[in-house]
Amino acid sequence: MIPAVYLLAVVVFGFTATLLRLPPLVGFLAAGFVLGSSPLPNLGFVEVLGDLGVAVLLFTIGLKLDLRVLRRREVAGTALIVMVVLTVLGTAVVAAMLAAGLQLGAATPTGVAAVGFALSFSSTVVVVKLLEDRDDAGSLYGRIAIGVLVLQDIAAVAYMTAVSGRTPSPWAAALVLLWPASRLFGKVLDRIDHREMRALFGMSMALLPGYLLFDLVGIDGDLGALIMGALLASHPAAKELSGALFTIKEILLVGFFLAIGLDGIPETASFAFAGVLLLLLPVRSLVYTMVVRTLGMRRRTSVLTGLALTAYSEFALIVVGTASEHGLLGREWPAAVSLALALSFVVSATVNHKPVALVQWMSALLPHRPVAALHPDEQPLPLDGVSTVVFGMGRAGRSTYTRLYADGHSGVLGIDNDATKVEELTRQGFNVIEADATDRQFWERLGAVQVSTVVLAMSSPGANVHVLEWLDRTRFAGRVLAIARYDDEAATMRDAGVDVVINLYEGAGEALARAAESLGTDAPASADADGS
């Protein structure tokens, strides 16, 4: 009966958040606080589900990870500079609150520094979900954000290992054998069915040689799940494996958000503490923005990165909890940090829901930088001589591009925000570049040159619709063609004035029907009329 009440609360609050045009995770957090404050007993398996969800999430991050990205200046530099600045700022703010008389339990100077260090991290769960919802994980700002998160997670794991006094086992050195073993795992993946067995394989890799094996030798299991995913990232089926785990991961992460609030509503001092930390959120966003901008990124890229990384990290709970267990902080601190964490999730989800106007406003406030001083990935795009642009170079986009060239259209350009895909298609001879379809400046540049046709072939549900929401604000006046996966998407596109909308599944059905008709009636009979 109690699990049914939990499920009902999750569905009701999640659906309410959706009606309010907020991400469902806001509703899940609210459900956790309501259930935690009710007389209902806490269900222990909810936290277990949340831990599994984080492990699978980190595994899927690893599947998309390019280790070369972590060495880049805009990633490593941002992670290091921001961590130092926000640690100093957070420590100073917490110390000032305690000096002003905030009664939040015992705190040693080392414990206060630990809180400041914990508050320098950004939420992996919130950022990755945000990037997945926008289909921006492969974009430049998405790669910077994920790279920064990975380095922050490694720093958090190193801190927890040092504080806990838990020395990795001598057997930890044997983990290097996972590198050659990953080739064997890849061969197993080649022979696995594309349905439920592929999802089960992914779960097994994340939790067994990933989480469990690392935990057994004294290293944080979440880091193990991330590394295991990274070892399989070069496999051709890595993207499909990540897709197979998507729904499972989303359901498990409901437990993570729910568990945050199950300790109930904290005391008054915790609200005062959380309120001050919420006031720091714009400062956090500004620090990220200015550091990324200083390292050569465009204003838009800098602002998007700063907004995405605003929320406090779930690792802050673990770091503060570890400090509390070892007597550096009182037992009241984790509850206060969890409240600040939950509220920062709400603020981040609200701000990043439809940030186009906010991004434009913040970008205009940043100082201008000469084009020559920008990062090579931010240099102007070569659009001269291009008449047709295909956004999204997945299967549908590549087929469209190939057909246009076969029909004699030479000025065709493919656009995708996934750097790895762009590199591969370039090697195959495609005229394709990396860019972001949600970049207004890019669309304005399209209107300034001789581009007459745009094809929206992005595979992520809702991505094409998202672009159309503000496309009419730009100077582009050419024709727009788009694909849709669902009827409501197709209707929205037609209402937005798209010249041609093709329903992907209907188009496949029509193609099959034409193929069947072309076979005629001379096909060999394999059975009698009565089916025998």
C-alpha distance (Angstrom), angle and dihedral (degrees) to the residues before:
residue distance angle dihedral
M1 . . .
I2 3.82 . .
P3 3.84 93.9 .
A4 3.81 87.6 52.5
V5 3.83 90.3 54.8
Y6 3.81 89.9 49.6
L7 3.79 90.6 50.3
L8 3.80 91.8 47.9
A9 3.82 91.2 51.0
V10 3.80 91.8 49.7
V11 3.82 92.4 49.6
V12 3.83 95.0 44.7
F13 3.80 96.4 46.0
G14 3.79 93.2 40.4
F15 3.80 91.6 50.9
T16 3.82 91.3 45.8
A17 3.80 90.2 54.1
T18 3.80 89.1 50.9
L19 3.82 90.9 51.8
L20 3.80 88.6 52.1
R21 3.82 87.8 52.2
L22 3.78 92.1 -112.5
P23 3.81 125.6 128.4
P24 3.83 112.7 -91.0
L25 3.81 91.0 -117.5
V26 3.82 88.2 73.4
G27 3.80 88.1 59.6
F28 3.81 92.0 47.0
L29 3.81 90.3 54.1
A30 3.81 90.6 49.4
A31 3.80 90.5 48.9
G32 3.81 89.5 53.5
F33 3.80 93.6 53.3
V34 3.81 92.3 46.2
L35 3.81 93.4 48.5
G36 3.81 91.4 43.7
S37 3.81 90.7 54.1
S38 3.81 93.4 46.7
P39 3.83 125.1 87.2
L40 3.81 89.9 -109.5
P41 3.82 114.3 115.7
N42 3.79 118.6 -110.5
L43 3.79 114.3 -105.0
G44 3.78 108.2 -132.2
F45 3.78 94.6 -154.6
V46 3.83 90.9 64.6
E47 3.80 90.5 72.1
V48 3.81 90.2 45.1
L49 3.80 90.1 53.9
G50 3.80 89.2 49.7
D51 3.82 91.8 51.5
L52 3.81 89.7 50.2
G53 3.79 89.6 49.3
V54 3.82 92.7 53.4
A55 3.82 90.7 48.2
V56 3.82 92.1 50.8
L57 3.80 90.1 44.5
L58 3.80 91.7 54.3
F59 3.81 89.6 46.4
T60 3.81 90.8 55.1
I61 3.82 89.7 47.5
G62 3.78 87.7 54.4
L63 3.81 90.5 51.2
K64 3.81 88.4 60.5
L65 3.78 96.1 39.3
D66 3.77 122.6 119.6
L67 3.81 106.7 -165.7
R68 3.80 89.4 -155.0
V69 3.81 88.1 67.6
L70 3.81 92.6 61.9
R71 3.81 91.0 60.8
R72 3.78 94.3 53.8
R73 3.77 118.0 110.9
E74 3.80 94.6 -124.7
V75 3.82 90.4 54.9
A76 3.82 105.7 36.7
G77 3.81 91.8 34.6
T78 3.79 93.3 49.9
A79 3.81 92.8 46.9
L80 3.80 94.0 49.7
I81 3.81 99.2 41.9
V82 3.81 94.8 43.5
M83 3.81 92.5 46.2
V84 3.82 91.4 54.0
V85 3.82 95.3 43.7
L86 3.81 96.1 45.3
T87 3.82 93.2 43.4
V88 3.82 90.9 54.9
L89 3.80 91.5 43.7
G90 3.81 94.3 46.6
T91 3.80 93.1 46.9
A92 3.81 91.1 49.8
V93 3.81 93.0 49.0
V94 3.83 94.0 47.8
A95 3.82 91.4 46.9
A96 3.82 90.1 49.2
M97 3.82 91.6 51.6
L98 3.80 91.4 51.1
A99 3.81 90.9 47.1
A100 3.82 88.6 51.3
G101 3.80 89.8 58.2
L102 3.81 105.3 -93.3
Q103 3.82 107.0 163.8
L104 3.78 104.3 -149.2
G105 3.77 102.7 137.2
A106 3.78 133.7 -87.3
A107 3.80 119.4 -28.6
T108 3.79 130.4 176.9
P109 3.82 120.1 -154.5
T110 3.81 88.1 -106.7
G111 3.80 89.1 51.0
V112 3.82 91.9 51.9
A113 3.80 89.2 51.3
A114 3.81 88.6 49.9
V115 3.82 90.1 54.9
G116 3.81 90.3 49.8
F117 3.81 90.4 49.4
A118 3.82 91.3 48.6
L119 3.80 91.2 51.0
S120 3.82 91.3 55.9
F121 3.83 91.5 71.8
S122 3.79 126.7 88.8
S123 3.79 126.8 -140.4
T124 3.80 114.4 -89.4
V125 3.81 92.5 -169.3
V126 3.81 95.7 51.0
V127 3.81 95.4 43.2
V128 3.80 95.8 47.2
K129 3.81 92.2 47.3
L130 3.80 89.3 48.3
L131 3.81 92.3 51.0
E132 3.81 92.1 45.9
D133 3.80 92.0 50.4
R134 3.81 89.6 52.3
D135 3.82 94.2 38.7
D136 3.82 85.8 -125.2
A137 3.81 101.5 126.8
G138 3.81 90.1 108.5
S139 3.82 95.9 43.7
L140 3.81 120.8 105.5
Y141 3.80 95.4 -106.0
G142 3.81 89.4 42.7
R143 3.81 91.7 54.1
I144 3.80 91.0 47.7
A145 3.81 91.6 49.5
I146 3.81 94.7 47.5
G147 3.81 91.9 45.6
V148 3.81 91.1 51.4
L149 3.81 90.5 48.1
V150 3.80 92.3 51.4
L151 3.81 91.9 51.5
Q152 3.80 90.8 46.7
D153 3.81 90.9 50.5
I154 3.80 90.4 51.2
A155 3.83 89.9 50.8
A156 3.81 90.6 49.5
V157 3.80 92.1 50.0
A158 3.83 90.3 48.9
Y159 3.81 90.4 51.5
M160 3.80 93.9 48.9
T161 3.80 91.0 48.5
A162 3.82 91.0 51.2
V163 3.82 95.7 46.2
S164 3.78 96.6 43.2
G165 3.79 91.5 54.4
R166 3.79 87.6 -136.8
T167 3.78 105.6 147.5
P168 3.80 115.8 -153.1
S169 3.77 112.8 -110.0
P170 3.81 118.9 -104.8
W171 3.79 84.2 -114.9
A172 3.81 88.6 68.2
A173 3.79 88.3 85.3
A174 3.79 88.0 65.6
L175 3.82 89.5 66.5
V176 3.80 87.5 84.2
L177 3.81 85.5 76.1
L178 3.80 88.0 71.8
W179 3.81 87.7 76.8
P180 3.83 95.5 66.6
A181 3.81 89.5 32.7
S182 3.81 89.5 59.3
R183 3.82 88.4 68.0
L184 3.80 89.0 58.3
F185 3.81 90.0 47.8
G186 3.81 87.9 51.3
K187 3.80 91.4 54.6
V188 3.81 89.3 50.4
L189 3.81 89.0 50.9
D190 3.81 89.8 53.4
R191 3.80 90.3 60.5
I192 3.81 97.8 43.9
D193 3.80 123.3 105.8
H194 3.81 116.3 -103.1
R195 3.81 93.1 -124.1
E196 3.81 132.5 61.1
M197 3.82 94.5 -24.7
R198 3.80 90.4 62.9
A199 3.81 91.0 54.9
L200 3.81 90.5 47.2
F201 3.79 90.3 50.3
G202 3.80 90.4 52.8
M203 3.81 92.2 49.4
S204 3.81 90.3 49.1
M205 3.80 93.1 50.7
A206 3.82 92.0 48.4
L207 3.80 96.3 47.4
L208 3.82 106.3 30.7
P209 3.82 113.8 37.6
G210 3.80 85.5 16.1
Y211 3.81 114.8 45.6
L212 3.83 102.6 8.6
L213 3.80 99.4 43.2
F214 3.80 93.5 49.3
D215 3.81 91.7 45.3
L216 3.81 91.2 51.9
V217 3.81 92.0 57.4
G218 3.81 94.1 47.1
I219 3.82 101.5 -96.1
D220 3.79 124.1 119.4
G221 3.81 109.6 -88.0
D222 3.81 94.2 -142.6
L223 3.80 89.2 60.3
G224 3.80 87.9 50.6
A225 3.80 91.9 54.3
L226 3.81 89.8 51.1
I227 3.82 93.0 49.1
M228 3.80 92.1 46.7
G229 3.79 89.9 54.7
A230 3.81 91.0 47.9
L231 3.82 90.5 53.3
L232 3.81 89.6 56.7
A233 3.81 95.1 41.1
S234 3.81 94.1 98.2
H235 3.81 93.2 55.0
P236 3.84 113.2 109.5
A237 3.82 90.2 -126.9
A238 3.83 95.0 51.2
K239 3.80 93.7 104.1
E240 3.81 92.3 47.2
L241 3.80 89.9 48.3
S242 3.79 90.1 52.7
G243 3.80 89.8 50.3
A244 3.79 91.5 50.0
L245 3.82 89.8 56.4
F246 3.80 95.5 45.8
T247 3.81 99.9 94.7
I248 3.81 93.8 39.8
K249 3.79 90.6 50.2
E250 3.82 92.8 48.8
I251 3.82 92.3 51.7
L252 3.81 93.3 46.9
L253 3.82 91.5 49.2
V254 3.80 89.1 58.9
G255 3.80 84.5 70.4
F256 3.81 90.1 53.0
F257 3.80 94.4 54.0
L258 3.80 91.8 41.4
A259 3.81 92.9 51.2
I260 3.82 92.3 55.6
G261 3.80 91.5 69.1
L262 3.81 100.2 35.6
D263 3.80 93.1 94.4
G264 3.78 86.6 70.3
I265 3.79 131.7 -122.5
P266 3.84 109.9 -35.5
E267 3.81 126.2 -129.1
T268 3.81 126.5 -80.5
A269 3.82 94.3 -93.7
S270 3.79 89.1 57.1
F271 3.82 90.3 55.7
A272 3.81 90.7 52.1
F273 3.80 90.0 49.1
A274 3.81 92.5 47.5
G275 3.80 91.5 46.4
V276 3.80 92.2 57.0
L277 3.80 91.1 46.9
L278 3.80 90.2 52.1
L279 3.80 88.4 56.2
L280 3.81 86.8 58.2
L281 3.82 93.3 58.4
P282 3.84 94.7 86.9
V283 3.81 88.5 47.8
R284 3.82 90.5 51.9
S285 3.78 90.7 50.5
L286 3.80 91.1 47.8
V287 3.83 92.7 50.1
Y288 3.81 91.4 52.3
T289 3.80 91.5 45.2
M290 3.80 95.2 50.1
V291 3.82 94.5 45.1
V292 3.82 93.0 49.6
R293 3.81 89.8 45.7
T294 3.83 91.1 50.1
L295 3.80 89.4 53.2
G296 3.81 91.0 61.5
M297 3.80 106.5 -89.8
R298 3.80 125.4 138.4
R299 3.79 119.1 -99.9
R300 3.80 93.1 -107.1
T301 3.80 93.9 49.5
S302 3.81 90.2 48.4
V303 3.79 93.8 50.0
L304 3.82 94.2 46.3
T305 3.81 90.3 50.5
G306 3.79 92.0 48.9
L307 3.80 93.9 48.9
A308 3.80 93.3 46.4
L309 3.81 93.5 52.0
T310 3.81 96.3 46.6
A311 3.83 100.8 104.1
Y312 3.80 121.7 86.0
S313 3.79 116.2 -108.5
E314 3.78 129.3 -101.9
F315 3.81 84.2 -134.6
A316 3.82 86.8 68.5
L317 3.81 87.4 71.0
I318 3.78 91.2 52.4
V319 3.82 94.2 46.2
V320 3.82 93.3 47.2
G321 3.80 90.9 43.2
T322 3.81 90.3 53.0
A323 3.82 90.6 49.5
S324 3.81 89.6 49.5
E325 3.81 92.7 50.2
H326 3.81 90.1 54.1
G327 3.80 95.0 49.5
L328 3.80 98.0 -105.8
L329 3.83 91.5 115.5
G330 3.79 136.1 23.0
R331 3.81 121.2 -103.9
E332 3.83 91.3 -105.0
W333 3.81 93.8 68.9
P334 3.82 100.0 75.8
A335 3.83 91.0 54.8
A336 3.81 91.6 50.8
V337 3.80 92.2 48.2
S338 3.82 91.0 47.0
L339 3.82 89.8 55.1
A340 3.81 91.8 49.9
L341 3.80 89.1 46.5
A342 3.80 93.6 51.4
L343 3.80 93.5 46.9
S344 3.81 91.3 47.9
F345 3.82 88.3 53.8
V346 3.81 89.0 55.0
V347 3.81 92.8 48.3
S348 3.80 93.3 45.8
A349 3.81 93.1 47.2
T350 3.81 90.9 49.6
V351 3.81 95.6 46.4
N352 3.81 94.1 45.2
H353 3.81 96.2 44.0
K354 3.82 95.0 92.3
P355 3.79 105.8 -6.5
V356 3.81 100.8 163.3
A357 3.82 96.7 109.9
L358 3.82 92.6 40.6
V359 3.81 91.8 49.7
Q360 3.80 91.0 50.6
W361 3.82 92.1 48.6
M362 3.81 94.8 47.2
S363 3.80 92.2 43.9
A364 3.80 90.6 55.1
L365 3.82 90.1 55.7
L366 3.79 94.4 57.1
P367 3.82 118.8 91.0
H368 3.77 117.2 -100.0
R369 3.81 119.6 -106.8
P370 3.83 127.1 -159.3
V371 3.80 113.5 -104.7
A372 3.78 91.2 -122.1
A373 3.82 90.3 60.4
L374 3.81 93.9 56.7
H375 3.78 125.4 104.8
P376 3.85 112.4 -90.6
D377 3.81 90.2 -111.6
E378 3.81 89.0 56.3
Q379 3.80 98.2 51.6
P380 3.85 117.9 120.8
L381 3.79 115.3 -78.2
P382 3.83 120.5 -109.3
L383 3.81 101.2 -118.8
D384 3.80 101.0 148.0
G385 3.80 111.3 125.6
V386 3.81 93.1 14.7
S387 3.80 116.3 130.4
T388 3.82 101.9 165.4
V389 3.81 127.7 39.2
V390 3.81 123.5 -166.1
F391 3.80 113.7 -159.1
G392 3.79 113.8 -155.7
M393 3.79 117.0 29.1
G394 3.77 98.6 -151.4
R395 3.80 121.2 121.7
A396 3.81 94.7 -64.1
G397 3.80 93.0 43.9
R398 3.80 93.9 48.4
S399 3.80 91.4 47.8
T400 3.81 90.6 51.1
Y401 3.81 92.0 47.2
T402 3.83 92.5 48.6
R403 3.81 93.2 47.8
L404 3.81 92.3 49.5
Y405 3.78 91.3 52.7
A406 3.81 91.0 45.9
D407 3.82 87.9 54.2
G408 3.80 91.3 54.7
H409 3.83 101.8 -97.4
S410 3.81 103.6 142.0
G411 3.81 99.2 173.2
V412 3.81 96.3 70.8
L413 3.81 121.3 134.9
G414 3.79 126.5 -172.8
I415 3.81 120.1 -146.6
D416 3.81 126.9 -163.4
N417 3.80 133.1 156.5
D418 3.81 94.1 -144.7
A419 3.82 107.4 96.9
T420 3.81 94.1 -163.0
K421 3.80 92.2 53.2
V422 3.80 91.3 46.5
E423 3.81 91.6 52.8
E424 3.81 91.8 49.4
L425 3.82 94.6 47.6
T426 3.80 91.1 46.5
R427 3.81 89.3 55.9
Q428 3.81 88.1 51.9
G429 3.80 90.8 56.1
F430 3.82 101.0 -101.0
N431 3.79 118.5 144.5
V432 3.80 94.6 -126.9
I433 3.80 135.4 142.8
E434 3.78 136.5 -174.2
A435 3.80 115.5 -104.2
D436 3.79 141.3 136.2
A437 3.81 118.8 -106.1
T438 3.80 90.2 -154.2
D439 3.81 93.3 58.4
R440 3.79 107.7 111.6
Q441 3.80 92.1 -162.1
F442 3.79 89.2 58.3
W443 3.80 91.8 53.2
E444 3.79 90.4 48.2
R445 3.80 88.5 53.1
L446 3.80 88.9 51.8
G447 3.80 88.7 56.6
A448 3.79 91.5 49.8
V449 3.82 94.5 58.4
Q450 3.80 134.1 49.3
V451 3.80 97.7 -80.2
S452 3.78 108.1 139.3
T453 3.82 102.9 168.1
V454 3.78 134.0 42.0
V455 3.81 123.7 -170.8
L456 3.82 117.0 -160.0
A457 3.80 105.4 -155.2
M458 3.81 101.7 151.8
S459 3.78 111.4 147.8
S460 3.80 100.8 -148.1
P461 3.85 111.4 99.2
G462 3.78 109.4 -106.7
A463 3.83 96.0 10.3
N464 3.80 93.9 109.2
V465 3.81 91.2 45.7
H466 3.81 90.2 50.2
V467 3.80 90.8 57.5
L468 3.79 92.0 48.6
E469 3.81 92.2 55.3
W470 3.79 91.1 76.2
L471 3.80 104.1 14.8
D472 3.80 91.3 99.8
R473 3.83 89.3 63.0
T474 3.80 92.1 67.0
R475 3.79 130.8 77.5
F476 3.80 94.2 -109.6
A477 3.83 109.7 121.3
G478 3.79 103.0 168.6
R479 3.81 131.0 108.4
V480 3.79 121.1 -69.3
L481 3.81 123.7 -154.1
A482 3.79 122.0 -177.9
I483 3.78 143.8 179.0
A484 3.80 123.1 -135.0
R485 3.78 131.7 -164.0
Y486 3.79 97.7 -163.1
D487 3.79 135.8 39.6
D488 3.82 94.1 -119.8
E489 3.81 90.5 53.0
A490 3.80 90.5 50.5
A491 3.83 91.2 49.4
T492 3.82 91.5 49.6
M493 3.79 91.1 50.9
R494 3.79 93.1 49.3
D495 3.81 90.2 49.2
A496 3.82 88.6 51.3
G497 3.80 89.9 57.9
V498 3.80 101.3 -104.9
D499 3.78 108.0 168.6
V500 3.83 96.7 -139.7
V501 3.81 127.7 15.2
I502 3.80 120.5 -173.5
N503 3.79 119.2 -166.8
L504 3.80 102.7 -139.4
Y505 3.81 96.2 -144.6
E506 3.80 95.3 40.3
G507 3.80 88.5 50.2
A508 3.80 90.5 52.7
G509 3.80 90.4 49.5
E510 3.79 92.4 50.9
A511 3.80 90.7 48.8
L512 3.80 91.0 51.7
A513 3.81 90.6 48.4
R514 3.82 91.6 51.8
A515 3.80 90.0 48.1
A516 3.80 90.8 50.9
E517 3.81 90.9 49.8
S518 3.80 91.2 49.9
L519 3.80 90.3 57.8
G520 3.80 89.6 67.1
T521 3.75 122.9 -160.8
D522 3.82 98.1 -63.1
A523 3.82 96.3 89.1
P524 3.82 112.2 131.9
A525 3.77 114.5 -98.6
S526 3.78 113.2 -119.4
A527 3.79 96.7 179.6
D528 3.77 140.3 24.5
A529 3.78 121.6 -99.4
D530 3.77 90.8 -100.0
G531 3.83 89.8 57.4
S532 3.83 95.8 -110.4
